[in-house]
Each structure stands twice: as C-alpha cells, then as structure tokens.
Amino acid sequence: MTRLYPRSTLKRIIHAHEPTLKMAKNVDIKIYVLYLLFLQRLVAEASRQAQLSHDSIIQSRHVIRAVRMVLQQFKG
C-alpha cells in the first residue's frame, strides 16, 4: 500500500508552528483528513461561485470569495 502523504513532513510542519505542544500518536492523520475536507469544500464552493457568475472555469476571484464562506464553516 502506498502512503498518501509523508507523515514525518506533516509532523515537522505542525511542530514548527506549535513547538510547545505535544502531539498524540495519530493527530497528524486527523489534521490531514481535516485539511482534505477543507480543500474539498473550498473547491465545491469556488465551483458554485463560478457558476453564479456564469463562468466555466474557476478563477482566483471565485476562490477568494469561497475562502470566506468555508473558513466560517471550519471555525469552531
């Protein structure tokens, strides 16, 4: 089975941002899954924004509008 992402790289990134926090064994997997869920919702919302403006291609302006909405959903 191939690895989907390098766990050690993700752990290093997390540790660089929060060096004082200790991580449980599988926290990096949960963070990665939440990251993928965020990207999936971002693409769906950006696609919806493109459809509302009658564009067939997602452009940066659609993503910028979508980021605001998706970030509100992920606050918690």
C-alpha positions in Angstrom: 0.0 0.0 0.0 1.4 3.4 -0.9 1.5 6.2 1.5 -0.8 9.2 0.8 1.4 11.8 2.4 4.7 11.8 4.3 3.7 11.8 8.0 7.1 13.0 9.1 6.9 16.1 7.0 3.5 16.9 8.4 4.7 16.4 11.9 7.6 18.7 11.3 5.3 21.4 10.0 3.0 21.1 12.9 5.9 21.2 15.4 7.3 24.3 13.6 4.1 26.2 14.2 3.4 24.9 17.7 6.7 23.8 19.2 5.5 23.7 22.8 2.6 21.4 22.2 2.9 17.6 22.4 1.0 15.6 19.8 -0.7 12.3 20.3 0.2 9.4 18.2 -2.3 9.8 15.3 -3.1 13.5 15.5 -1.3 14.2 12.2 -3.7 11.8 10.4 -6.7 13.7 11.8 -5.2 17.0 10.7 -4.5 15.7 7.2 -8.1 14.5 6.9 -9.5 17.8 8.0 -7.2 19.6 5.5 -8.5 17.4 2.7 -12.1 18.1 3.8 -11.3 21.8 3.8 -9.9 21.7 0.3 -12.9 19.7 -0.9 -15.4 22.2 0.5 -13.3 25.1 -0.9 -13.3 23.6 -4.4 -17.1 22.9 -4.2 -17.8 26.5 -3.0 -15.5 28.0 -5.6 -17.2 26.0 -8.3 -20.6 27.3 -7.1 -19.2 30.9 -7.2 -18.1 30.3 -10.8 -21.5 29.0 -11.7 -23.2 32.0 -10.2 -21.1 34.4 -12.3 -21.7 32.2 -15.4 -18.0 31.2 -15.8 -17.0 27.7 -16.8 -13.5 28.0 -15.2 -12.8 28.6 -11.5 -10.7 31.7 -11.2 -8.9 33.2 -8.3 -11.7 35.7 -7.6 -14.1 32.7 -7.1 -11.6 31.1 -4.7 -11.2 34.3 -2.7 -15.0 34.6 -2.3 -15.2 30.9 -1.4 -12.5 31.1 1.3 -14.5 33.5 3.4 -17.5 31.1 3.5 -15.5 27.9 4.0 -13.4 29.4 6.8 -16.6 30.4 8.7 -17.8 26.8 8.5 -14.5 25.5 9.9 -14.3 27.8 12.9 -15.2 26.1 16.0 
